């Protein structure tokens, strides 16, 4: 495995980009060594600057459900760039994508009636929370330990000292005043939820949760707990927001909302919705969206929101998502899960649909219980996979993704490499 070209690029990047990367986890500091610089991708494979080829189980952290450079997505992009890259005005493409999403989502999730496009999942969540506060006239939000909702100031927050206390900043540069309206609770703890509502209920604008928490491990929640969230928010006049940035259009077209049979008041989307281009969106009830500018007093704007190239890419990808595709990628995921778990090792695969996570122990640990020692073992697995032509996320806390071009033999290869690696420990 050659790395000379990647090493040279990284040294150049260090001189002009903080840490040499434009998103921290890409720096490989969790797995050791220096990052690999990619130059091309096709189907389920990517090629780095040294011509090493990998089966891509990261898929740009989830967006590439149809793999790299799908011909129908490329055709839609080419058709649009022949006409314009951006307008900063309304365009047909944003209407087409909005109509398509609502026409397919609303029969599945009746609360998804309106949608506003933005440029990232972070922006989508930030805007949904502002809208929730503007609609309810309340200030506080509840989020959960282990759930990541982007890097906006009010959400970079860790748990306070008690079950119903307000959170404290989890990043330098975030004033405490930016997080003192955020309450951070442990996942799947109805007692903590009850205590928070008993203390702050009249000022809780919304409860937000990842559809399936998948940024600090894969923490699949029970339907009973998600239903409890729906009930307690309705009882207290608060909104329930699903962060579907990862799960939206991946756990079936209806995401986690359909998986759990729950109708959130608002939902935030990203990743898959853009077909590989930077797109986010927030969607929900019409009566809530009446409060969003220009119709209402809650302000939100973006120069490149609804960009026609991104809208065309997103529409092309979403049109490819049908039941047969979801069955295929889930089936490939099951091959990986069964092959690793049936080996009866300390390490297992947790999986939901086409999302998977390597974890040590019989059951996935909560975010605050993941052993740092296991992350060192994952680092070894990551290096072994690179040597074998398999690209995993460069952090043991992150999940992996299956794309539609993958075959059963790709999952079997990853399982074989992982099982042999862990057996040799």
N, C-alpha and C positions, 0 to 999 in steps of 0.2 A: 504494500500500500504506500504509494508515493504521496508526499505532502508538501513538497517544495513550493509549489505555486501558491497553495493556501497559506503557508507560513509567510511567504513574501508579502502577500496581500494584507495579512493580519498586521505585520509590522508597519506597513504603510498606513493602515487604518488607525493604528494606535496613535499616530502623530496628528490625526485630524478629527477623529471620532472618539468620544469618551469611552474608554474601555475597548475601543476598536469595534464596537457593535452598536446597533440602533435599537436594540431591545436586550435587557440584561441577561436573560436566560440563554441567549445565543452565544455567550462568551465561553461556554464549556467549563466554567469554574466549578460547577457541581459534579462534573464527571472527569475533570483533569484534561490536560493538554490544551491545545488551541483550537479555535473553531475551524470547521471545514467550509470553504467557500464554494457554493454551487454555481454552475454556469448554464445548465440546461436541464430540462425534464421532459419526459414523454410517457404517457400512460402512468404506470405505477413506479417508474424508475427515474432517478435523478443522477446527474453526472457532475462531478466537481472539477475544479480548475486543473487538477492533475490527471483527469480522465478516469478516475475511479468511478465505478457505477454502483449504485445502491438501489435496493428495493425500499421505497419511501413509506415508512410507517408513521411519519410525522404529518405529511400532507399539508405543509404550511400551517401546522397547528389546527387542522380541521377543515378549512374551506374547500379543499380539493376532493370532494366526495366522488367526483367523476374522473379523478386523476389529472395529470398534467396535460395541457394543450389538447383538450378534447376538440375534435374537428368542428363540431357544431358551435361550440363556444367561440373558437377562433374565428369562424365564419361570421358570427354576429358582431364580433369586435371589429373585424376588417371592414365589414359593411358600414359600420358607424364611423370609423376613423376616416373613411373616404369622404365623409360629409362634414364632420366637425369633431373636435376633441371636447370642447366645453362651450357653454353659452353664458351661464349665469342668469339664464331666463328659464321659464317653464319650457319643457320639451315633451314630445310624444312618448319618448322611451320611459320616463318616470311614471306616466299615466298607465302605460301598458303593463309595467311591472307591478304597480300598485293594484291594478284591476285583477291581474293574474293571482297575486298572493291572496287578496281578499276573497276572490271567487272560490279558491280552493281551501282557504283556512276557515272561512266563516261557517260553512256547513259542519266543520269539525269542532270549532271553538267559537261559539256564537258571540262571544264578547269581542272578537277581533273584527271591528267594523271600520276603523280608520287607521291609516299608517302614515308616518312621516319619515322620510329617508334622511340619514346623516352619513358620516364617513367612517365610523368605527363603532365597535361594541361599547367602548368606554363612553363615547359621546351619546350613544343610544340610552345607556343606563342612567347617565347623569341627567339627560333630558327627561326621561320618564319619571325620575324622582322629583325633579323640579315641578313637573306637571302634577304629580300626585299631591305635592304640598300646596300648589296653587288651587287645585280642585277642592281639597279638604279644608283648607285654611289652617292646617296643622303643621308642626315643625319637625317632629321626631320621626325617625325611621328605625325599624328593627332589621338587622342583618345577622348572619350566622357565622360563627367561627369555622373556618375552612372554606368559606365561599369567597370567591374573588369576583369583583364586579368592575374591574378597570381601575385606572390610576387617578381618578378625580379625587380632589382633596378630601371631600366628606366621606369617602369610602375607603381610604387608606387608614383604617382604624382597627385597633385590637381591643380585646375585651377589657372592661374596667374591673374593679376589684370585687364586685358582687354581681349576682345574677341579674339584677335589674338596674345596675348602674350604667352611666354613660361611658362611651368608649374614649380611648386616648389615641393620639396620633401614632401611626405605625411607620412613619417615614419622616426623616428630617425635611424641613422646609414646609411642613404642614402645621399651621398654628392650631393650638388646642381649640380655639373657638370654632374652627371648621369642622371638628368632629364631635363637639359637645351636644349635638342633636342626634347622634348615632348611638344606638343601643346594640351591643354585640352579645349574642346568646349562643350557648352550645347547641349544636344540631340535635334534633330528635329528642329534645327535652321539653315536654309539655309543661312541666312544673315551672321551668324558667320563663316560658312564654306567658303562663298565667300570671306570674309575679310581675313581669314587665308591664302587662296590660293593667294589672291592679294598681300599679304605681303611676304609670304614665298614659293610661289608655285614652284619655280625652285629648291628648296631644300627639298621638301616633298617627302620622299620615299614611304610612304604608309599611308592610312587611315585604322584604325582597329576599328571594332565594334563587340560587341557580337551579334550573330545571332538574339536573342531576349534578351535584357538586363535583367538579372535575378539574379543579386547578390545584388541589392539595390532595392528590389521590383521587380515586373514584368512589364516591360515598353515596351509593344508591339508597334512597330513602324509601320507607314503606308507604303504600297508598294511604294507610290510616293516618300517618303523620301529616302528609300533604293535605288530606281532607280536613284535618284539625286546623291547619293554617287557614284554609278557606273559611271554615266555620267561625273561628275566633275573630278574623278580620271583619267578616260580615256583621257579627254581633256588636262590634265596637265601632263600626262606621269607618274602618280603615280600608285601604286598598291592598290587594295582593298583587305583587309584581313578580312575574317569572322572568328571570334572566335566562333567555334561551339562546344566548350568543353561541354556545357550543352545541346545545341539544336541538335548536331550531332547525328543521328540515333534515335532521340526521336520524332522530329516533322516529322515522316516518315523517311525512310531510308536516304533520301537526305537532311534532316535537314532544316535549315532556308533558305539555298540557293534555294531549290526547292519550299519551302513555298512562297518565295517572287519572284521566277522566275528570280533570279539574278545569274550570273556566276562570283564569286570572283576569283581573280588571285591566291590567296593562302587561305587555310583554316586550322585551328588548331582544333584538336579533342582530347578528353579525355573521362573520365567517362565510358560511355557505351561501348566504343571500346575495353575495357579490360575484359569485362565479370565479373567484380568484382576484377580483379587483377590490379596492378598499371601500366597502359599503357597510353601513349599519342602519338600523331602523327601530323605531318604537311604535307599537300599535296597541289598539284597545277600543274601549267603549266610546261611542260617538258623543255621549253627554260629557265625558271627561275631556275629549278633544275640542269641545267648544270653548274651552278655557285657554287653548294654545293660540299664540299669535299666528296670523293676523286677526283671528276671530275673537281672541280673548286676551287677558292681561299677562299670561305666562310667556315670556320671550324665549325664542330659540331660533337660530339662523345658521346658515353655512354657505360660503361662496360656492363650494363644489358639491353641495348636497344635490342629489338627483342628477349627477353627472351622466350624460347620455352614453358614454362608453361603458361605464360601470353598470348602468341600468341594463344595457343590451347584454352584457356578460351574465349578469344575474338572471335575467329572464331566460336566456338560453340554457343555463344550468338547471334552473328550477323545472323547466319543461321536460328535462330528462329524468326527473325523479318520479318513479312509479313503484308500484308494489313489488314488481319483479326485481328491480334494483335493490330495494331494501332487503328483500329476502336473500338475495345473493350475498351482499356484504355482511349481513348478519350470519349467514352460513359459513362464510370464510372466518369470521370472528369466532364462531363456535368451534371450528377445527383447531384454532390456536388455543382457545380456552381448554378444551378437552385434552388436547395433547400434552399441555403443561400440567394441568391439575391431576391427570391420571398417572403421572409419573411419581406422585406421592412424595414430593419434595417439600422443604420448608417454604419455598417460594411458590406462589400461586398466581393465577390470572383472575382478576375481577373483570366482568364484561357486562355491558348492556348494549345490545344491538351491535353497531360497528365501532364502539368505543371500548378500549381495553386498558388495563393497568396491571403492571407487575407489582406484587406486594409480598412481604414476608409474613407468614402466619396464616392460620386457617381462615381468618376473616379480615377484610380490609380495616386498617386502623383509622380512627378519627385523625384529623389533621394534626392535632396537638399531641397525639400518641405515636406518630410515626417515628420509629427508631432511627437516629442518625447513622447508626452502624449499618443499617440496611441500605442507606443511601450510598455508602462506600461500596457495598457489594454491587449495587446497581451500576455504579461507575465502571466497575470491572466488566459487567455485562455489556455496557454501552461500547466500551473499547473492543470487546470481542466481536460484537455485531458489526462494527465498522470494518474490522478486518475480514469479515465474511460477506461484506457487501449488503449490509442491512442497516438502514438509518432509523434510529429511534430518537425521541426527544432527548436533548442533552440535560435532563434532570429527572431524577427518580420520582419526583412529586407530580410530574406531568403524565398525562395519558397518551395513548397511541390511537391511531385511526386507520380503519380499513377503507380503501377506495374501490370503486367498481371495476377497474381493470385488473385487480388482484385475483389470483386463482388460489385454489386450495393448497397447491404446492408451495406458494409463497408463505402461507401461514404455517405449513408443516416445516418449512426450512427454519423460520424464526423459532418455532417451538423446539426443534432439534438442537439448534445452537444454544438456546436458553437452558434446556434440560441438561445438556452435556456440560455447560459452563457451571451450573449450580451443583451438579454432581461432583465436579472436580474441586469444589471449595473445601 
